[in-house]
Amino acid sequence: MSLPAPVDQDLLRELAPQVLAALLRRHTGAFDACEDAVQEALLAAAEQWPRDGRPANPRGWLVTVASRRLVDLVRADRARREREERLFLATPQSELLGRPADADPDTDRDDSLALLFLCCHPALTAPSRIALTLRAVGGLATAQIAAAFLVPEATMAQRISRAKQTIRTSGLPFALPDPAEADGRLREVLQVLYLVFNEGYTATGGEDLTATRLSDEAIRLTRLLHRLLPRDAEVMGLLALMLLTDARRPARTGPDGELVPLPEQDRSRWDATAIAEGVALVERALPAGRVGPYQLQAAIAALHDEAPDVAATDWPQILALYDLLLRVAPGPVPALNRTVALAEVHGPAPALKELDTLHPELSRHHRYHAVRAELLLRTGDTPAATTAFHRAAALAPTLPERRYLTERARQQGPTGQPTT
């Protein structure tokens, strides 16, 4: 007896935003009910398709099932029945249960983009934007999102519920923003996707350095955004930055999960395919229009990834790119990164002097103290470096980082002298 074929989860997650967009196109004011209906349709597909076979039109099947679930949800919700039924009575039953109006691929593209803009609306808090994007656009279940962010499922469910309530009560439109505000709104979308990627690439807590599911999902969603906006240089830049950064993931940890810093990584383990794709995107993005922060960060990442080793890295060019980045998008993190490049070009003394001028909030970040420790070592001030390593270890958010920094402090010896 043959076992049923497993359902294609990648296909379901690809179709999830398209199905939700199809429902929202008909029922603009019912985001929460539409999203719940889509989640139930995805569960139904996961149960039925392995048993009965995948339908010829998977998207149409999901839209039809989600539409039926939506009717059931509205009828079962007595508190909102009167308001919601007016909406559904205005739609012929044949349209709800028949073949969905989703055959036009251009319409789906626009609706998917509108859905991304809605989930990343500035009226929502940053955690709500992230959670809602991963659920509504990414198709992840609440439990999966909660596990990735190391929070209880109930906490994540509350975030998603509050985001849906904000959309419902604020009347946020399911539509593309006006041209005048499109650029700013797109930056909100890019920021959400970058936050998701960073949380996956270096987790903000827990025993593991990375949360692979999140970085993979961020890359997938950014690919979707690039498909929807193929000529946008900053979208290309963000996708390139993610690919070039994530390419190093196989070499970032050792056999026991220990942190391996960039200078010590085995570069033969880096993902050459991802690097090639990222470099090609950078080369297309930079001449495409106004240079933005994601393009510049991607260009810096490309210089790191293309160098055969640390010594061969084009540090003067990286320093110049950081100078440009700080003019385009000033901030404490790129300023901290610039001190590393400055030390490689002009030595540790001017880098330490620059470090002292950075924003005070960086003193609460473990990487600030780790950079200071390495620079102090290069000046010969080993006792001060040991103290900085200990401070960095105390602030490090993940266990691999704490272990690595503690070991770096131990290597200097109890009196501040390097051990052999």
N, C-alpha and C positions, 0 to 999 in steps of 0.2 A: 504494500500500500504506500503510495507516494505522499509525502508531506506537502502541505500547501506552501506555495512560494511566499517568502517574506515580502511585505509591502515595501515599496520604494520610498523610504523616508525623505530622501533628497527631493523627489518629485513632489511629495506632499508639501514640503516646506517652500518649494518654489511656487506652487500654486496657491498657497495660503493667502498671500497679499492680493493676488488677482481675484480670488473668490470673495474676500472681504470687500475689495473695491467694487465688485459687481453688485453686492448687496447694498453698499453705502450709496451707490449711484442712484438706487431706487428709493432708499430710506435714509436720507441724509441725517435726520435728527436722532437716529437710533443706533449710535455707534456701539454702545455697550451690548445691546441685544444682538446686533449683527455679529459682533466679535465672538460672543458666546455661541451663537449658532454655527459659526465657522469652526470653532474648536470641536463642537459635537460632530460636525460633518467629517472632520479629519479623523476623529476617533472611530466613526462608523466605517470610513474607508480602511483604516488600519485593521479593523475586524473582518470586514466583508471581502475586500479585494483578494487577500490570500486564499480565501475559501472559494469565492465565486469567479475570480479572475478580474483583471483590471479592465474597466470599461473602455470602449473605443474613444470616448471623449471624456477623459478624467476631469477636466476642469468643469465641463458642463454637468457631469454627475455631481460634483461637489457643490456647485451653485444650486442645483435643484434640491439636493438633500439639505443644504444649509437654509434654503428658502422655506422648506417645510418645517425644519426645526425652529426657524424664526417665528412662523405662525404659531407653532405649539408653545413656544416660550411666551409670546405675547398673550395668548389665551390663558395660560396658566398663571400669569402675573396679575392678580386681581387689582392690586393697587394702581396699576398703570393701564388697565384694560381699556377704559373709555378713551384715554388720550391716544393710545397706540392703535386701537382698532380703526380710528378714523383714517390713520395713515394707510392701513392695509386694505380697508374697504375701497379706497381710491385706486387700488391696483387690482386689475382683473385676476381671478384665480388662475386662469389659463397661463398668465405670464409668470405667476409664482411657481407653478408646477410644471410648466412646459420647458421647452428649450430656452436657456437663458440668453439674454442679449449680450453675449460676450465674444462674438465671433470676430469682431474687428480688432486686430492686434494693436493698432495705434491707440484705440481707446483704452485698452488694458495698460499700455505703457504710460499714458497720461494719468490714469487712475492710480497706478502703483506709485507714481511720483507724488501725486496728491496725498496718498496715504502716508508716505514718508514725511511729508511736510506737516501733516496733521499730528502724527505721533511725536514729532519734534517741535511742536509749537512752543514759543517762548512763554505762553501762559502756564505751561506745565513746569513743575520743578525738574531739575536735572535727573534725579533718581527716577522720577515718573517717566520722563522721556525715554530713558534707557530701557526700563522695564516694559513699557508699552510697545516700543519699537521691536524688542526681541519677541514679544508675544504676538503682536498683530502682524508685523511684517516678516519676522523671522520664523513664525510658526512654532516657537518653543512653548512647551507647557510651563505653567507657573512653577511646578516643582523643579523642572530643569533649570529655570532661571535662578531660583532660590539657591539651588545646590551650587551653581557656578559662582554666585556671589557670597556664598557661605553665610546666608541668613535663613531664618526659619521660613517655611513655605507660607505661613500665615502673614508674616511681615511683608513678603513680596506680593501676596494676594491683596493686601491692603493698599500697597503702592499702586497696583494696577487698577484697583477699584476706585481709588481717589482720582487717578488720571481720567478714567472713563466718566466719573461724575463731573469733573471739571469741563470735559468736552461737552457733556450733556447740558449742564447749567449755564455755561458761558456761550453756548451756541457757536462754537468754533466751526468754521466752514470746512466742508470736505471739498476742497478746490485748490487749484494752483494759486499761489499768491500773485498779487498784481506785480507788473514788471518793476515798479518802484521799490517794492520790498522784497523781491525775489532773491537778490544777492544776499541780503542779511539773513533771510530765512534759510537759504542754502547753507550758510555758515553754521547755523544751528544744527542742521542735519549732519554736516561733516563733523562737527564737534561731538555729537552723540556717538557716531560710528567710531571716532578716534578714541573716545573714552572707553567704549566697549573693547576695542582692540587692546588698549593699554592694560586694562584690567585682566585680559587674558594672557598678555605677553609677560607681565610681571604683576602677580596678584597683590592686592593690598592687605592680605592676611592669609593665615593658614600655614600648613606644613609643606605645601608645594610651591615652587617658584612660579609656575604657570597654570593657567586654566585654559587648556587647549580649546575647549568647546567655544569659549567666548572669542578668542582671536580668530578661529576659523569662521565663526558666524559673522564677525565684523568684516572679514575679507569677502565673504559671500555677499553680504548686503551692499558693500561698496562696489562690487562687480555689478550688482543690479543697478545701482545708481549710475555707474559709468555707462551701462547699456541704455539707460533712460536719457542721460546727458552726455553723449559721446564726445562732444567738442569742448566740454568745460575743463579748463586746464587745472583747476584746483581739485576737481574730482579725480582726474588722472594722477595728480600729484599725491593725493591721499592714498589711492590704490597702490601706487608705486612705493610709497613710504611703508605701507603695511607689508607688501611683498618682500621688499629689501630687508626689512627688520625681521620678519618672521622666517626668512631664509636661514637665519643663524640659529634658530631654535634647536635643531638637532645637536648642536655643539655647546649649548649653554649650560647643560648639566652633565655630570659624570654618571658612572654606572649606579651609584647609590643616591642619585638625586642632588648631589652637591653642586654648588654654583661654580661655573668655570667662567672667569672674566674674559672680556674680548681679547686682550693680548695673548691669552693662553689657549684660546680655542683652536681646535683642529679644523682649519678652514676647508679641508677636503670634505668635511661632513656638511658644509653649508649646501643649501638647495640651489644648485646651479640653474635649474629651469626657472625658479622664482626670481633669481637675480637677473637673468636675461630678460624676463618679462618686465621687471621693475625698471631696469635701465632703459629699455625701449620706451616705456611710458614716460620716463623723465625726459628723454630726448624729444618726444612728441610734445610734452606739456610746456617746456620752457619757452619755445618760440611761439606758442599758441596764443599768447595774450599777456595780460598783466601778471607779473610774477607774484605769487602768494606764498604764505608760510609753509603750506604742505609741499609745494614744489621745491622750495629751498631745503626743507628737511629731507626730502627724498633725494635731492642732489648730494647732500652730505652723506646720506646712507649709501648711495651708489659709490662714492669715493672710497668708503670703508670696505664695501663688499668686493670691489674690483681689485683692491690691493692684495698681493699674494701674502703679505705679512704686515705687521704694524710698522716696521721700519720703512717699508716701501709706500706707506700711505702718504698721499699728497696733503700734508698738514697745512701748508700755507694756503692752499685753495680752500680747505675746510674752514680755516680761520676767516678768510675773506667772505665765505658764504654765511658764517655766523654773524659777521658784522652787518651784512645785508639783511639777514633775518631779524636782527634786533632793531633795524630801522623800520622794517615792514611790520613786525609783530613783536614789540618789546615784551619781555617777561622774565621772571626769575629763573625758570628752568633753562631756556636757551642761553641766558647769561652764565649760568653755572657750567653748562656744556662748553661754552666758549673758553672758559679758563683752562679746560683740559687741552684744547687745541693751542691756546696761547703758550702753555707750558712746553708743548712739543716744538713750537716754532722758536720761542724766545727764552725758554728755560723756566724753572719753577719759581724763582724769586718774583718776577713780575706777575706771574699767575697768582701767587699767594697775596700779593698786594691788591690785585684786582678782586680776589675772593673777599677781602675785608670790606669792599665797597658794595657788595651785593645786598639785596633786600633782606632785612632782618628775619622775615618769615622762613627763609631757607635754613636758618639755624635749627629749625624743628624737623628738618628732613635728613634722613640718614645719609643720603648720597652727598650732601654738602660736607659732612664730616669725613666721609670716606675719601672724597677728592682731596680735602685738606690733609688727611693723613698721608696719602701717597705723595703729595707735593712736599710735605715736611720731611718725609723719608729721603727725597731726592736732594734736599738741602743739607741732610746730615743730622737733622734734629730728631733723633729717634725717640727720646722720651716723650716729646710733644706729639709725635706721630702715634705712639702707642696709646696715649690718652684719647686722641681723636678716633682711633679705631674702636676703642671701647665705647665711646660716645655713639659712634655710628651703629655699632652692634646693638646697643640699647634701644635705638630708635627704629631699627630695621623691621619691616612689617611681616616678613616671611621667615620661616625657620632656616631654609638654605642660606639666605642672606646673613642672618644672625650668626650661623655657624661659620661662614666664610670670614666675616669680619672679626669674630672672636679669635679665629685661628691666625689671622693676620696680626692681631695684637700679641698673641702668644709667641709668634715667631720672632718678635723683637726681644724676648726675654724679660725676666722680672725687673731688670735694671735699665731696660731700654736699649740693651745691646742686642743686635741680631744673633739668633741662635744658629748653630751649624747642624 
